[in-house]
Structures are given as C-alpha cells and as structure tokens.
Amino acid sequence: MKKVLLLMALLAVTGIASAELLTNGNFEDGDTGQVGVVAIPGWNSWGSNGWHNDDAGAVIDTKSMKFWWDGVGMFQDFAATAGVNYDYSVQVIDASRDTTPNNWDLQIEAEFYDAANTQLLAVPVGYFDSGIEPDDTWVQIGSSVVAPVGTSYGRVVIRSLDWQDGIGGALYFDNVSVVPEPATLTLLGLGGLLLRRRK
C-alpha cells in the first residue's frame, strides 16, 4: 500500500512538473491593439510602444507581441516554490520589414518574491541580440533558474532594450513559457514523503 501511495505521489508531482505556469503565454487571447490601451489577458504591462498584433509572418499561431522602444515591457506572476528549478523561454523574431541597421534587442528576466512582496532575486535569463540573430527566423531564448529560499511567487518579465544612436525598427515575440523542471519537483516531493514517513 505504501509503495502504491509513493508511486501515486510521484506521478502527481511529475504531472505538475509538466504544466505550463503562464496564462496566455502564446498571446492568442484578447483583442489586438496598443499596449496600455487593450487588455492582454494574464499580462501586466508598462509603456505604450508595443502592439498586440496579428501581423502575417510575425506570429507563430495567430497573434504575437511587438515592441519598438525601450520604455515598454510586460510581466506575469505565477505561484512558485523555493528550491524548484524553473525553465524560462520566449520565441523572438527580427522581421526584415521592421528592422534597421541599429535595431532593438529583447530580454527575458526571472524574478522571485516572498509573501511580503519583497524581491528576492532578479536575473536576466535570455537575451536576443538583433545584430547577431538572422532576420525572419524565430529564435528561442531563455534558461533555467532556481527559486531562492523564502519564495512565494515568481515573475517573468519581457522588455526591449539597448538604445543607441539611430536605433529603429521593432521586434516580435511569442510563446512565453515558464515550466518547473520535473527533477526538482520530484525530489521535493520525495523529501516530503520521507519526512512524513519518519514521523
């Protein structure tokens, strides 16, 4: 019976581990329009130099996001657990119709907060350099980060940056994702079961 319960717990933890933590990470929900004017379900934003769009050739499904200045960004919070490794990623494209010799770059950042909303960690986890990446090609950026001790929730932040003389153009991004790694959740689950068994 104990083996069955252990197996069920492991399967439950593994099921959780494969779950996407973001709402509307593919931007398919909500009306198209200017950032700060239209509501994009699941997301908070700042600035107005962005667009929730359905531009042909710049979407993975039917909609994506477009930024064209560095005073704009988006973020979304999610429930997080200390010690768990979270994989952050986003798909980015530098469309040739919206590029210039000095085009914008894009960064994805991981942040973690405690229950009192105190920031515990803020770190870039991916950078799209428009001067290096090819035009008209979707490129995935991102990496993983472990939630620090005291974490109550995490945050994913997307922003354009790297202002320079003569900068222009725009970048598109889509399919933002945050997924907990199965291994860390399984270990946490096993640790909890072992502690319970010892009692």
N, C-alpha and C positions, 0 to 999 in steps of 0.2 A: 504493500500500500504506500509506504514511504517513497519507494522508487517511482511509482506512478505519479505521486504528487510532485516529486522533484522534476520529472520529465514534463509534466503539465506546466510547471512554473517556468522551466527553461523555454518551452515553446511560446509561452505568453510573452516572456522577455524578448525573445527573438522576433516575435510579431511586432512588438512595439518598436524594436530597433530598425525595422524596415520601413517605418512610417515617415512620410514627409511631414515636417512640423509647420510648414508655412501654409497660409491661406492665400489662394490666388497667386501663387508664385509664377504662374505662366501668363498672368495678366489677361486671361480670357474673359473675366467678369468685369462689368462696369462699362460706362459709356466712354467713347473716345473723346479727347479734348485736352485742354491745357492743364498741367499740373497746378494744383492750388485752386482750380475752378471746378473740375469734375472730381467726384469721389471715386477712388480706386479701391474697391473692397479689399479689406485686410491690411491696407498700407496707410502709413502716415507720410507726409512729405513736407518739404520746405522749399521756398523759392517758386519761381514761375517759368523758368527756362527749360521746360520739359513738356512732353506730349504723350498721352496715352493714345497710341496710333494703330492703324491697320494698313500701313503703307506696304504695297506689294513689294516683295523681295527683301523686306526688312522685318519679317515676322517668322516664327517657327511654326505656329499654328495659324491663328487669325489676328492676334494682337500682340503688341510688344510695347516697350517704353523707349523714348527718345530724349536725350539731354543735349543741350547745345551751349551751356555756360557752366561756370563753377559755383554759382550761387543756388544750386538746386540739388536735391537729394531725396531719397526715400528710405524708410526703415519699417521693420516689423518686429514685434516682440513674440517670444514663444516660451513656454514652460521649459525649464532646464534643470538638470541635476548635477551637483558637484561631482567631479571625477569622471564624468562621461565625456568621450571624445566626439565632437560634432563636426561633420563634414559640411563645409560651406561651398557653394558654387553658383556661377551665373554664366550664361552664354552671351557673348558680346560680338557685334559686327560693326565694322567700319565700312559703311556703304559708299561706293565710289561716287554716287551722285551727291553725297553730303560730306565729302572730305576736302581738305585743303592741305597745302604743304605743312602747315602747323595746325594739326587737329587736336581735339580734346582727348584725354585719357580717362579711364574709368577704374574705380577701386571698389572692392567689396571688403567690408570690415566686420569683425566679430566683436561683440560687446557682451559683458555679463554683469548682472546687478544682483544685490542682495534684497531681502524682503523690505528694507527701508529705502529702496531705490538708489542706494549708493553704488556707483560704478566700481566694480572690482577689477575689470580688465577691458581694454580696448586695443585691438590689434588688427592691422591690415592682413587679410588672408589671400588676396589676389589682386593683380594689377594688369590692366590691359593697356599696352603701350601702342598707340596708333601709329607711331613712327616705325615700329618694327613689324607689327602684325599685317598680314595681307588684306587688301580690300575685298569686300564682298564674300567673306568667309566667316562663318560662325566659329568662335574660339571660346572654349570653356576655361574660365579662370577660377581659382579658389584653392583651399587646402583645409586641413582639419586643425582643431584647437580643443584643448581640454578645459572644461568649465572649472573655475577655481573653487576652493573651499568657501562655503557660505552662499553659493549661487542659488538664487530663487528663480530667475528667468534670464533668458538670453535675448540678443537683438542682432539682426542682420541689417547692415547699412550699405547703401549703394550711393556713390557720389561721383560726379565728374570733377576733374582737377587738372593741374599742370598748365596754368595760364602762362602765356608767353607772347611777345610782340607778334602781331599778325595772325594770331590764332583765330580759327573759324571752324565751320563745319559742325558736325554732330555725330554722336554715337548712339547706336541702338542696343538694347539689351533685353533678354527674355529668359524664362525658365530659371528663376532664382530658387535655390534649394538649400535647405538645412536638414540633415539627416543624422541621427545618432548612430555611431558605429556599433554593430552588434556585439563585438567582443567586450567592450567596456560595460555595456548594459548587462550582458550575461554574467560577467564577473561580479558586478554589483549585486545581481540577483542571487547568485550562488553564495556570496558573502552573507547576505541577509538570511538565507535559508540555514546556513551553517550556524550562525549566531543563534537563531531561533531553536535549532535542534539541541544546542548545548544547554540551553535553559531548561 
